[in-house]
Amino acid sequence: MTDLYAVVGNPIGHSKSPAIHMAFAEQTGQDLSYEAKLFELDSFAEQARAFFDAGGKGLNVTVPFKLDAWQLTDVLSKRAQRAGSVNTLMQGKDDKIYGDNTDGVGLVRDILQNHGGTLAKKRVLVLGAGGAVRGVLAIILEEKPKSLVIANRTVSKAQTLADEFADLGKVSACGFEALAGQKFDLVINGTAASLQGDLPPLPDGILAGGAWCYDMMYGAEETVFNTWAHQQGAVKTMDGLGMLVEQAAESFFMWRHVRPDTATVIAQLRAQLS
Ligand code: ATR
């Protein structure tokens, strides 16, 4: 019987996950189907359990249910525990629900493997302190950057994250104005500002020579953050399309124990955007 997987969210119509996972399945010869499901807002746990009870094998979880998925999980991976959110669920043979968060690995693998970059010994700046940023901090810190600054509009949220992750490396927090005079080798935008075409109010001159910039958002056009990055002299800009495909590949690996080739799928999606 064909194994059933799904991505669940609200809204969900725009999701590229079905196309990505079906491309992985075709490429690796895995017999599975993968669909997008709209879950009602008020009963995530019941709907997820019903999916598994009906024989579903695994779920990807997106906005706004990643915290609900974390709460539902019986056995959290170490990185999901740290992230405080879950984007990948499966039911084990013991009937327990296993939860993982593959977003951080998706981001770091995109920078390291797809773009040939490095985080080790770099001065890294992360913009934003919401769920998207919390989900990737531990994996960034595993790469041993020289320092990690979290800058956010609401400074207290950045400070909470810095405190929470301080055992993993040199992490500090500040507001955007306080970045003036500092220099960074890699700036990662994890604010939701890009969604509305907004840019956090960043001081000029914070990019070190040779700096790279990464926007966790993506779109058909260059994001406003990446336009800013070019204007400020970044030598390379990246967007979140690669992260999207890499986090999916890690979920696929968790479920199927097979690693798909991501480069071809990223190229296909990129071509469809324009
Ligand atoms: P997500 O799950 O996408 O991280 P979130 O948890 O609501 O969503 O967090 C959104 C992040 O984007 C926050 O860091 C938010 O800043 P605040 O904590 O100060 O609210 C940031 N953000 C959203 N709109 C922004 C804007 N116009 N300028 C700067 N930061 C913005």
Residues whose N, C-alpha, C, O or C-beta is under 5 A from the ligand:
A	BS01	ATR	G128 A129 G130 G131 A132 V133 N152 R153 T154 K157 G190 T191 A192 A193 D198 P200
